[in-house]
Amino acid sequence: MRASWRDTLLSYAFLAPAIILLGLFTFYPLAYGTFLGFTQYDGARFAQGLGPKWVGLDNFRALIADPLFLTSLWNSVRYLLVVPLLQLASLAVAVLVNRELPAMPFFRAAYYVPVITTITATAVMWDWIYNKEGTLNWVLSGLHLLPQGAAFGWLNNEQTAFWAVMLVTFWRGFGYYMVLYLAGLQSIPAELEEAARLDGASSWQRFWRITVPMMRPTILLCSLLSTIAALRVLEEPLVLTQGGPLNSTYTALMYVYSKAFQGFNFDYGLASAAGLVVAVVALLLSLANFRLFRDSTGEQA
């Protein structure tokens, strides 16, 4: 019994640094941010040395009445359209690079480069591609898909800016999910593929009967990560369009950022409430992902 207590205390001693760090930098900010969502706490109260004032659901009523927030939330939800495209493309390329061919390590690294490229460099490059004298217009003109000499600003048009920014997000996240899928593919026992090949299964049959079922945990993980990332997208629209034109690329996290850190109001209470709404939407979509994959697992069984 004494040895058991000693082992338990030793285990908690090893866990203590991680628990303390999680408490300070994850659980406490989460709890305090949730509390602020139900309070009035802005720059004026802070300057007067006053703490948060409990206002209940007033912040959420203000959000519902704010057309800008509703637009930003709708844009974030629309951003979910990138998730299935991103997952399908990442999985397809992961299957292609999961082969022992010459120069394959180079291609794996090349696909991952956008993930580690800074957002500043990314913004400069894509702004150069999208501007009126940029590469995209030059290529389209060369293919006679645009009138010769026509100048079209892809980030300055309300109809195209949202999709142009989404393409940048796709480009930046593609390599990250490809690496995760590649790790999942390499964990599949080679004996299963070999046995199916000897039984006469085609490549397509092996993919659907072996690869997809064995990759289901990885697919769920990538789906969850990409769904949450799509809802909390901030960097790309912030540096490329600043939410314009006409708020067509203004996302929910940009709303949170602007209310909390831009201007002179510093409305932390309203920003926290908006962040809570985004968190609840992300939670509901995550539960839907779990339900979907649980049902498909039951059908597969």
N, C-alpha and C positions, 0 to 999 in steps of 0.2 A: 504493500500500500504506500509506504514512504517513497519507494522508487518511482511508483506511478505518479505521485504528486510532484516529485522532482522533475520528471520528464515533462509533465504538463506545464510547470512553471518555466522550464527551459524553452519549451516551444513558444510560449507567450512572450518570453524575453526576446527571442529571435524575431517574432512578428511585431513587436512593439514599435520599432522605427517606422516600418511601413504603415502601421495603423495610425501612428501619430501624424505622419505626413498626409495620409488620406483624410484624416480628420481636419487638419488645418487647411488644406488646399482643395479639398473636394466636398466633404460632407458639411463643414461649417459654411462655406460660401453658398452651397445649394440651399441649406436651411435658411440662411439670412436673406438670400435673394428671394426665396418664397415668401418670407415674412414681409419684405419691402414691397412686394406686389400688392399687398393689402393696406399700404400706408401712403401718406403724403410725405414725401421727402425729396426736396429739391435744393437748388443752390441757395435760394433765399433762406430757407430754414437752417441750412448748414452755416451760412454766413452769420446768422443770429445765434449760433450755438445751440439750436434746438434740435432735438432728435426726431425720429420718424413719428408721425401722427396717424393713428389707426383710422382708416376711412372705409374699411370693409370692401365692398365690391365696386366702389366708385370708379376706380381705375379701369376695371373691365367694362363698365358702362361707357366710359369715355372712349375706350378702344372701339367698341361696337359702333359708336356714333362718329368715329373718325374715318372718313372715306380713304384717307391715305393709308391707314393701317389695313383696311380691308383690301385695298389694291395690293399692298405689299404681301399680305398673306396669300392672296390669290396667285401672285407671281411665284411665291415659294412653292405652292402646291403644284403649279404648272411645271415647275422645275423637276418634278418627279418623272416627267416624261423621259428624262435622260437616263433614268435608272435601268429600265429593261434593255435599252440600246447599249448602254455601257456594259452591262453584265454579259449580254450575248456576244458582243465584240471581244471583251476580255477573255471569255471562256474559249471562243473560237481561236484566238491568237495563242492562248496558252496551250491548246492542243497542237497547234502547228509548231511551236517552238519546243515542245516536249519531245524532241527527236534528236538523235545523235547524228547531226549533220555538220559539215565544215562551217565555221564562222557562226555557229548558233549562239555561243556565249556573247558574241558581239551584238547580235540582234536582240537578245534578252536585255542586255544593258542599254541598248539604244531605246527600246520601248520604255525603259524606266527613267530615262533622263528628264522628261517633263515633270515627273513627280518631285525631283530635287531642284528644279529650276525655280529661282525666286520669282515671286509674283511681279516684282518690278521689271525684271528682264522679260517675263512673259507678256506683260502689258505693252512694253515698247515694241516687241516683235509682232504681236497680233494687231496693235494699232497701225503698224506699218503695213500689214497685210490687208486690213480692212479699209484704210483711208481711200480717198478718191483717186489718188495716183498710185495706189498700192498694188501688191502682187495679184490679189484676187481679181480685181477689175482688169488687169493686164491679161491674165490667163483667160478670163471669160470673153474678153474682146478678141483674143487670138482664136478662140473656138467659135467666134461669131454668135455667141450667146448674149452679147451686149452690143449695142450700136458702136461702130468705130469711133473712138474718142469720147465716148460717154463716160461721165464721172458719177459714181454712185457711192455715197458714204454709208457703209453698212451699219455703223454704230450711231449714225445720225438720223436714221429713219425709224419711226415708231413701229413699223411692221416687221423690220428685220433685226433690230438691235437685240431683242430678247433671244432670238435663235442664234445670233452671232456670239453672244456671251455664253450661251449654253454650250456651243461648240468648243469654246475655250475650256470650260469645265470638263467636258468630255475628254479633251486632249490631255488635260492635267491629271485626271484620275485614272485614265486607261491603263497605264503601266502598273499602278499600285494594285489594282484588282487582278491584272494579269499575273503578277507575281504570286498572289494568294492562290489563284487557281492552279498555277504551275506547281506550287507546293502540294496542293491537294492531289493533283494528278500523279505526282511522283511518289505519293504515299500509297497508291493502289498497288497491291501485289501483282507482280508481273505474271505470276502463275495463272491468275484468272484470265488475263488476256490471252495467254498462250493456250490454255485449255479451250477457250471459246474459238480460237483460230483453228485448232485441230478438229473441233466439232463442225467446222464449216461455216461459222458465223461471219457475216460480212463486216466491214469496218463500221457501217452505219448501225448494224445490230449490236456490235460490241459497244459502241458509244452509248446507245440508249439502254441496253440491258446491264451493262457493267459500269461504265464511266459515270453516267448521270446518277444512278442510285448510290454509288460509293462516294460521289462528290456532294451529296445532298447537304451535309453539315457545312461544307465550305460555301456552297451556293447560298445557304441561309445566312451565314456570316456576312458574305459580300453584299447580299441584298439589304440586310439591316444597316450595314455601314454606309452604303451608297444612298439609301433612303434618308438616313439622318443627315448625311453630308449635303444632300440636295435641299433639304428644308433649311439648313443653316448656312447656305451659301452666302458669302459676304465679299470676299476679296476680289473676285473677278468683276462683278458689277461696280464695286466701289472704285476700283482703279481705272476701269475701261470707260464707264459711262456716268459714274456718280449717280446712278439710278435713273438717268434720262434715256431717251427723250420722252417727255411727258409722263414720267414715272413708269415707263414700260418695262424697265429692268430693276425697279425699286423692290427689294426683297424685305421679308419680315425682319431679318437680322440687321439690315441697314436701318430700318425703323428703330430698332432697339438701340443701335449704336448712335444714331442721330439724337434721340431723346436723352440718352445718358451722357454723351460726351461732346456734342456739337452745340453751338449757340451759347447762350448765357443762362439758360434755365436749369440745365442739368437735372432733369426730372427723373431721378432714379426710381421713384415709385412706379411711374407709368412705364418706364423701360423694363422694370422687373416684371410687371404684369404682362407686357407683350412677350417677354421671354418665356413666361409660364405658359402662355397660350401656344407658342411654338413647341415647347416641351411636351405639352399634352397631345398635340397633333402627332408629334414624332412617336410618342408612347402608343397611341392608338394604331398607327401604321405598323409599328413594330409588333404589336399583338396580332395584327392581321397577317403579318408575315409568318409568325409562329403558327397561327391557325392554319394558314394555307399549306405550309410544309408538313404540319402534323397530319392533316387530312390526306395529303398526297402520299405520306409514308404509310398511312393505314391502307390506302388503296393499293399501294405497291405490295404490301404484305398479303 
